[in-house]
Amino acid sequence: PPLSSTVKVNVVILDQNDNVPVILSPRPNNGSAALQTVRRTADAGQLVSKIIATDADSGQNAKLSYKLLQATDPTLFKVAVHTGEIRTTRRFGERDASKQRLLILVKDNGQASLSATATIIFSIMDIITDILPEISNLSENTQENSS
């Protein structure tokens, strides 16, 4: 007579943290930094940008956090650790530089975490009208200053 049996097998697949976070937005201009504008009259707490990133891993390895690593003036902006939202922390003063550079770390939650960085240059403007020439000059000046 034929014999048979039934066995219940549980398979647990663990994700290995092998993918770095990918920053989707804001996109860098000419491969260096993303350029954004902010009105000088922006109130404290105003949302001025948001880092959007993804990680191809799954579970905890895909959970991302955000941190402000460097800033021209660290008292002007804050980055929300779980959402990547960038907000002003105070109003801009007349003595604040009209160009503000932020370097933001995006890190996954894997053991031996992987990370990526985004650089955003904010141009602080009184009136935002024709911004393209201003942004081009900003990018050129930033590249010259970093050389």
Secondary structure, 3 states (H helix, E strand, C coil): CCCCCCCCCCCCCCCCCCCCCEEEECCCECCCEEEEEEECCCCCCCEEEECEEECCCCHHHHCEEEEEEEECCCCCEEECCCCCEEEECCCCCCCCCCEEEEEEEEEECCCCCCEEEEEEEEEEECCCCCCHHHHHHHHHHHHHHHC
